[in-house]
Amino acid sequence: MTMHGAGLGFRRDMLAELRDDRDDRLPDEVGFWEVAPENWIGMGGRLGRTFRAYTERYPFICHGLSLSLGSPAPLDEDLLRRIRDFIRTHDIRYYSEHLSYCSDDGHLYDLMPIPFTEDAVHHVAERIRRSQDILGQRIAVENVSYYGAPGAELREIEFVNAVLEEADCELLLDVNNIYVNSVNHRYDAHEFLAALPSERVAYIHVAGHFEEAADLIVDTHGADVIDPVWELLDAAYRIHGVVPTLLERDFNIPPLAELLGEVRTIRGYQDKWQAQHELRLA
């Protein structure tokens, strides 16, 4: 994977500010950009040309929204072929999806939890393997936030690790989702983090959330990252090594200068642990 450092989600709301960035700071500030391919596939006209100008200039990765890996409906192989062509057209460096589902007869417009069962492990792992075959590359699946676990036979960590092993895929490690789930489902976030396989961590997501109540957090990507989530990111680098990390912000998007401040915080943690790892190797 040819990306490094700290990344940022690419949003149309940012385009005006990005065009006004005349001093060419962004290659140093933002190591890579992430987009949902469904939002840009087939985009033509002025927006399509603008997007192409950015993908020619900066490293981009894709984070899918609607492949619905856990769905009982047939895998959308037509979408996968369109994503494969999009990746090739724009020299996209990597592709990831959610370990969840969002469709059956229709699109649910939400990410639903896959039941934590052995049957579900086999079902979703087979769909991930098929997706990798069509795309011609390994992908990463993201540990997701969830608000109920109907029919669970396995713990979340057991389910995630079993899928990664059987599918032979990589992990998009979302530290905010670990924190959200640890509060909502009352487990130790740091123990969960340490139980994930370091060799499969491709990259990391960090984001903000909304506190509905003391024991209920909603994963929104609409607020600043809070200290306990930064602490989990710090621990992730300590345990799993320094890997590319992306700041997610999907709404309530502040000025670019504020987002870049959080990107610099990510880079600060990366620099700290990169120096520590180099000292150990010296």
N, C-alpha and C positions, 0 to 999 in steps of 0.2 A: 504494500500500500504506500503510494508516494504522497503522503501528506504528513505534516508535522505541526507541533505547537498548539496554539489555541485558535479555534474556529468560531464562526458565527453563522446563524441561520440567515439566509438570503431572503429578504421580504420585499415585495413591490413597494411597500410604504417607505422603504429606505432609498429608493432610486433617486429622488430629488437631492437628498443629502450626499449620496455617493457621487452624483454628477458634479456637485459643488466642491468635492474634495480635490482641489487643484494641486496640492503639494505632494501627491503620490505617496501618502503615508501608509496606505492600506496593506501593501505587501509586507511591511514590517509589523504592523499592528495585528493583522488577521492572517493566520497561516493557511486557512482554507475556509470555504463556504459550503453550506449544506442546503439542499432544496428538496422539497417533495416532488418527485418526478410527475405525479399526476397533475400538479398545478402548472406544468410547463410543457408537457408533451403536446405536440401539435400547435403550439403557440406560434402565430405568424405576425406579420405586420411590424409596427414599431417596437412593440414589447419583445417579440421574438428576436428581432435584430439586436435590441439592447442586451437581452440575455446572452445571445451568442457572443457579443463583444466581451462580456465579463467572463464567460467560460473559456474564451481564447486567451484571456490575460491572467486568470487566477485559478488555483486548484479548486475543484468542486467535487462534492460527494452527494449521494442521494439517500434520503431516508423515506421509505415508502409509507403510505397511509392506508392503502385499500387492498392489499394483496390477500388479507384475511386468511392467514396461515392456519388458523384453528377452525375454520368454518367447516360444517358438514357438506356444504355445496362443493361442486367440482372446482378444482384449482383454476384460476383465470389465466390460462396459458397464453391467450391473446394479449393480455396486459403485460405479461412477462416478456413476450417478444417485442412489444412496443418499448418497454423499459430497456431491453437489451439494445435496441436501435438508438434510443435516446442516449444511453451510456456511450455508445461508439461515436455518435455525432458530436457530442460535447466533451469527449475525452474525460468522462466522469471517473474519478479515481476509486470509488468504492460504492457499495450498495448495502443498505440495512433495512430491516422491517421490524414490526412489533410482534412479540410472542403473544398474540391475541387473535381475536377475529372481529369482524365488523359487518358481516353479511351472511345471508342465507338466501331466501327468495328475493330479498331486496337489500339495499345498503342501509345500515343502522346509524351511520354518522356518529359512532362512538366505538371505543375500543373495549370489547367485552373480554372477561377472563376465561381462559381455557380451563376446563375442569382439571384439577391436579390428580389425574389417574394414570395408571399404566397404559390403558387403551389410548388415552389422549397423547401420551408420549409417542407411541408408535404412529398414530395418525399424523401428528404435526411433523414429526421427524421425516416421515416419508414425503410430505409436501415440501419441506425445506430441501431435501435431496433433489427432488424433481425440479424445484426452482433453480437450484444451483446448476443442474444439468442444462436447463434452457438458457440461462444467462451465461453459461460458460465460465463461471467463477464462483468462489466461495462467497458467502454472504454472512452478515452478522444479524442476530436477532436480539431485540432489546427486552430486558426484564421490565415488565410494565407495572404501573400502579393498578390496584384493583380494590373493590369495595365489598366484595362478597366472594366466598369460595364454596359454591354449592357442590355437594358430592365429592369433596376432597378426600383422597385416600393417601396422598403424599403431602409432605410439607412443601412450601413454595421452593425452598432451596433445593430439595430433592428433585422436584419436577424440572426446574430450570437446568440443573446439571445433567439430568438424564436426557433431556432433549439435545443439549449441546453434544453429548457423547454419541448418541445414536444417530443424529443428523450429520455429525462431523462438520459442524459449522462454527462460526465464531460468535463472540458476545459483544453487543453494544451495551456497555455497563452504564446504567443510569443511576447516579448516586442519589438524585432527588427522589426517584421512585423507591429506592431502598428506604430512605428516611420516611417518606409518606406511609409506606406499608408497615414500617416498624412501629409507627404511632398508631395507625388504624387497627393493626392486628397484633400489637403488643409483643413484639420480639426485639431482640438486640440487633441493631443495624450493623454494628461493627463485627459481630459474630457472623452475620449473613455475608457481609463483604469479604471476610477472610475465608469463607467456605467456597467461594467461586474459583474456578480454575484460571490461574494467571496466564497460562499459555494460550487461552482462547480469547482474552480481552483484546479486541481490535481497536476500539476507541471508547470514549466516555462522553456522556451527556451530563450537564449540570444545569439546573433551572430553579425557578422560584415556584411557590405554591400559595394556596389560600387556606388559612386556618378557620374552618367553619366552627369548631369547638375545640376544647382542650384535648379531646380524644378522637377528633375527626378532621383530617386534612384532605383537601382536594387538589390534585395535581393539575395546575392551570397553565403554567409557563407564562403567567401574566404579572409577575412581581420580581423584585430583586431576590437574589440568592441569600439565604439567611446563614448565620454562623454555623449551626450544626451541620448544614449541608456542605459548607466549605470544609469543615473538619472531616467529613466523610471523604471528600475529594483528596484532602491531604493524606488521609489514611490509605486511600486507594493507590496513590503513588508509592507510598511506603511499602505496601503489601505486594502490589502487582507490577510496579515499575511505572516509569513515566511514558504515557501513551498520548496520542492526539486527543484533545478534549474540546467539546463544542458547547458554547453557551446557547441555550434555547430561550427564545422570547417570542411568543406567538401573538400576544395582544397586549394592550397598554404599553405599546412600544415607545420607550423614551427616545430623546435625541441620540444620534449615533455616538456622540462624545460620552454619554453616560454608559452605553453598552460597551464601548471600548474600555471604560474603566474596569468593568467586570472581566473583560477579556484579559486585561493586564493582571488582574488578580490571579486568574488561572495560570498565566505565564510565570507569575511570581512563585507559585507552588511548584510548577514544573522545574524552574531553575533551581529551587532549593533542593529538590530530590534528585535532579540530575547531578548536581554537585556531590550529593551524598553517595550516589551510586558510583560515580567516578572515583571518589576517595576510596571506596571499598575495593575497587579493582586495581588501584595503584599499588 
